[in-house]
C-alpha cells in the first residue's frame, strides 16, 4: 500500500468552490486500486462493506477494470449480453453484489464507490460532488438526472449508479465514461438470444459519450486525483488526508479477501444466481419444422418442450431433451448430455442421424 499526500502531489489542481454538502467531522479514507482485475476490485468493495468500521468514517474507493461486463445481483446475463461473444473476445463476465443494471468496464472507465453509515447514504450528494469537479475543473456541461445518472449536453449518459444498503452501512457506486471501447460496449451489451423471456431486472439502454472526446486530459489518474481532492476538501477541510493506493489481493491487510474473490469467479455465483427465464429456438430438420423451448432456473435447465407437426419426430426429440433437466445451461454441458443419450439409447440409424443433427443445431445456437 502506497500513499500520496494531497498537499504535495495534488497542489497543481485548482481549489474547487465547494457547494452545500453534509457537515462531517468524522474520519475519511480514499483508496485507489492498483488492480485491473474485476473480481479483485469487486471483492475489495465487498470487503470494505463487510469489514470497514464506518460508524464514524466515510470512504471513497476509486478503481477500474480490464474489459468486463458487470451485471447486477438480480440480472440475467443471457438477457443482458452476448455471453458467447464475451468468451470469443476474452471479456470477463462478473455479477456484483449490488442491484441495478448492466455496465461495460475497461481501462477507459472510472468506478467510484462511496461508503457511509446507512443514515448518511446520499446518492445525489455523491453525484453532485462528481458533477462539480467536471464542471469546474473541465468546464463540461454535465448534470445529474432524476434517475441518478450523470448526463452531458442534456442528452448523453456518462455515468450510471447502483447501491447496496445494509442496516448500519451502505455504499453507492457509479461509473464515469472517459475513453471506453464503444464498439465493445454497444456490441456486447446485446441479448444472447432473440426470443428470450425473463423476469429478471432489465437494463435501460441509453445513448452514451466518452468524455475524452471533449478533453483529452480527462483520463483515469487526472479524474480520480481531482475527485479525491474534492472529496477531501468537502469532508475533511484543512486535514492532511492520504490517497492510499492498494492491492486488493493482500490477504495480510484484508483477511478473507482471497475467498471473496474466488466466490465472485465461480459459476454458481455468476450464472447460478440467474432468475428463471425461457428461450425458444426454431429450425428445420429433415423437412420438419422444429421448435424447442427451454426453461432455465438458477442457471440449470429446468424444463424442455419440443413441438413438431410430425408426432414421431416430436416423440424422438422429446425423449432426447428430457435428459437435460438439471444440466447447466451451457452449450458444452448440453452437448455432453445429449451425446450421452444418443450413445446409450437403442435408436435406428435414421433416428440416430436425426438426433445428431438436432444436437449440432441446438449446441450451435446456445
SVG drawing of the C-alpha trace seen along z (x, -y; Angstrom):
<svg xmlns="http://www.w3.org/2000/svg" viewBox="-48 -29 53 79">
<polyline fill="none" stroke="black" stroke-width="0.4" points="0.0,0.0 1.4,-3.4 0.1,-6.8 0.0,-10.3 -0.2,-13.4 -2.7,-15.7 -0.9,-18.9 2.2,-17.8 1.1,-15.7 -2.2,-17.4 -1.4,-21.0 -1.3,-21.6 -5.1,-21.4 -7.3,-24.4 -9.1,-24.9 -12.8,-24.0 -15.6,-26.1 -17.5,-23.6 -21.3,-23.7 -23.6,-22.7 -22.7,-19.2 -23.4,-17.3 -21.5,-18.5 -18.9,-15.9 -16.5,-15.8 -15.6,-12.1 -12.7,-10.3 -12.3,-9.9 -10.3,-7.5 -9.5,-7.4 -8.4,-4.2 -7.3,-3.8 -6.8,-0.2 -3.7,0.9 -5.5,3.9 -7.4,4.1 -9.0,7.5 -12.8,7.0 -13.1,9.9 -10.4,8.5 -11.9,5.0 -15.5,6.2 -14.2,8.3 -12.4,5.4 -15.5,3.3 -17.5,6.0 -14.7,6.5 -14.9,2.8 -18.7,3.1 -18.4,6.0 -15.3,5.2 -14.5,1.5 -15.6,-0.5 -18.0,-3.0 -19.6,-4.2 -17.7,-7.5 -16.0,-7.2 -16.5,-7.9 -14.6,-6.0 -14.1,-6.7 -12.8,-3.8 -11.5,-4.5 -10.9,-1.7 -11.0,-0.5 -11.1,2.9 -9.8,4.6 -12.7,5.4 -15.6,6.7 -19.4,6.9 -20.7,6.4 -24.3,7.4 -26.4,6.5 -27.1,9.0 -30.6,9.8 -30.0,9.9 -29.9,12.5 -26.5,12.5 -28.1,14.1 -30.7,11.3 -28.1,8.6 -25.2,9.5 -24.0,11.9 -22.3,14.5 -20.6,16.3 -19.2,13.1 -17.6,12.3 -15.8,15.6 -14.6,15.0 -13.2,11.6 -11.8,12.6 -14.1,10.2 -14.9,11.0 -18.4,11.5 -18.9,10.6 -22.0,10.4 -21.7,7.7 -23.3,7.8 -25.4,4.7 -28.6,4.4 -29.1,2.2 -28.3,2.6 -25.5,3.9 -22.4,1.9 -19.3,2.3 -15.9,1.6 -12.5,1.3 -9.4,-0.8 -11.1,-3.9 -13.8,-3.7 -13.6,-5.1 -15.5,-3.4 -16.3,-5.3 -17.6,-3.7 -18.8,-5.9 -19.1,-4.2 -21.0,-5.8 -23.0,-5.0 -26.5,-4.0 -28.1,-7.1 -25.8,-9.3 -26.4,-7.4 -27.0,-10.0 -26.6,-9.3 -27.4,-12.8 -24.7,-14.3 -22.1,-12.0 -23.2,-12.7 -23.2,-16.5 -19.5,-16.2 -18.6,-14.5 -20.6,-17.0 -18.9,-19.9 -15.5,-18.6 -16.3,-18.1 -18.0,-21.5 -15.3,-23.5 -12.1,-21.6 -13.0,-20.7 -15.9,-23.2 -18.2,-20.4 -22.0,-20.8 -22.9,-17.9 -25.7,-17.4 -27.2,-14.6 -30.6,-13.4 -33.7,-12.4 -32.7,-8.7 -29.4,-9.4 -27.4,-9.2 -25.0,-11.9 -25.6,-13.3 -23.6,-15.6 -25.1,-18.2 -28.6,-17.3 -28.5,-14.0 -25.7,-11.6 -25.2,-9.3 -21.7,-9.3 -22.5,-7.7 -24.9,-5.2 -25.5,-4.3 -26.2,-1.4 -26.1,-0.8 -26.1,1.7 -27.8,0.8 -27.3,2.6 -28.7,2.0 -25.7,-0.1 -23.7,-0.8 -24.2,-1.5 -22.4,-2.2 -23.3,-3.9 -21.1,-3.2 -21.2,-4.7 -19.2,-4.8 -17.7,-7.5 -17.1,-7.0 -13.7,-8.6 -12.4,-6.7 -14.0,-3.2 -14.2,-0.9 -17.6,-2.0 -17.7,0.9 -17.3,3.4 -19.8,1.5 -22.5,1.5 -21.9,4.9 -21.5,6.9 -24.5,5.4 -27.0,7.3 -29.1,10.2 -27.7,13.7 -31.0,14.8 -33.7,13.2 -36.6,15.0 -35.9,14.8 -38.4,14.2 -37.1,13.2 -38.5,11.6 -35.0,10.5 -34.2,6.9 -33.6,5.4 -31.2,2.6 -32.4,-0.6 -30.4,-1.3 -29.1,-4.9 -27.0,-7.0 -23.5,-7.4 -20.5,-9.6 -16.8,-9.3 -15.7,-12.4 -12.3,-12.3 -13.9,-13.4 -14.4,-16.8 -10.9,-17.0 -8.0,-14.5 -6.8,-15.4 -9.8,-13.5 -8.1,-10.2 -8.1,-7.9 -5.4,-9.5 -6.3,-13.1 -10.0,-12.5 -9.5,-10.3 -7.0,-12.8 -9.4,-15.7 -12.4,-13.8 -10.3,-12.6 -9.2,-16.1 -12.8,-17.4 -13.9,-14.6 -11.2,-15.6 -11.8,-19.3 -15.5,-18.7 -15.4,-16.3 -12.0,-17.0 -11.1,-20.6 -7.6,-21.5 -6.7,-18.0 -3.8,-16.0 -5.6,-13.1 -3.6,-10.5 -4.7,-8.8 -3.9,-5.2 -3.0,-3.0 -4.0,0.5 -3.5,4.0 -6.8,5.8 -5.1,9.2 -3.2,8.5 -4.5,11.2 -2.5,9.8 -4.1,6.4 -7.5,7.6 -8.0,11.1 -10.6,13.2 -10.2,11.3 -8.9,14.3 -12.0,16.4 -14.3,13.5 -12.5,13.0 -12.8,16.7 -16.6,16.7 -17.2,14.0 -15.4,16.0 -17.4,19.2 -20.1,20.4 -22.5,20.8 -22.4,17.1 -22.1,15.6 -24.6,17.9 -26.2,19.8 -27.9,16.8 -29.9,16.1 -33.7,15.9 -36.0,18.2 -36.1,17.5 -37.3,19.1 -35.7,19.3 -37.3,20.6 -35.4,21.8 -36.6,22.9 -35.1,24.8 -35.9,27.3 -34.5,30.9 -35.3,33.5 -38.1,31.2 -39.7,30.9 -40.1,27.5 -38.9,27.9 -39.5,25.6 -37.7,26.1 -38.5,24.2 -36.0,24.3 -36.8,23.0 -33.8,22.3 -33.7,21.6 -30.5,20.7 -28.5,21.4 -29.8,25.0 -32.2,26.5 -35.5,26.8 -37.8,27.9 -37.9,28.5 -40.6,28.9 -40.5,29.9 -43.1,29.0 -43.2,30.6 -46.0,31.5 -44.6,35.0 -45.6,36.8 -42.8,39.4 -40.1,36.8 -41.6,34.9 -41.6,38.0 -38.0,38.8 -36.6,35.3 -38.7,35.1 -37.0,38.3 -33.7,36.8 -34.0,33.5 -35.8,34.9 -32.4,35.8 -31.3,32.2 -33.2,31.4 -30.7,30.3 -27.9,29.8 -26.1,26.4 -27.5,24.0 -24.2,24.2 -23.6,25.4 -20.7,27.7 -22.8,29.3 -25.8,29.7 -23.8,31.3 -22.3,33.9 -25.8,34.7 -27.4,35.1 -24.5,37.2 -24.6,39.5 -28.3,40.2 -27.7,40.8 -24.8,43.2 -26.7,45.2 -30.2,45.3 -31.5,48.0 -32.0,46.0 -32.3,46.8 -29.7,45.4 -32.0,42.7 -33.2,41.7 -29.6,41.6 -28.7,39.4 -31.6,37.0 -30.6,36.8 -27.1,35.8 -28.4,33.2 -30.6,31.9 -27.7,31.9 -25.4,30.0 -28.1,27.4 -29.0,26.7 -25.4,26.5 -24.7,24.0 -27.5,21.7 -27.0,21.9"/>
</svg>
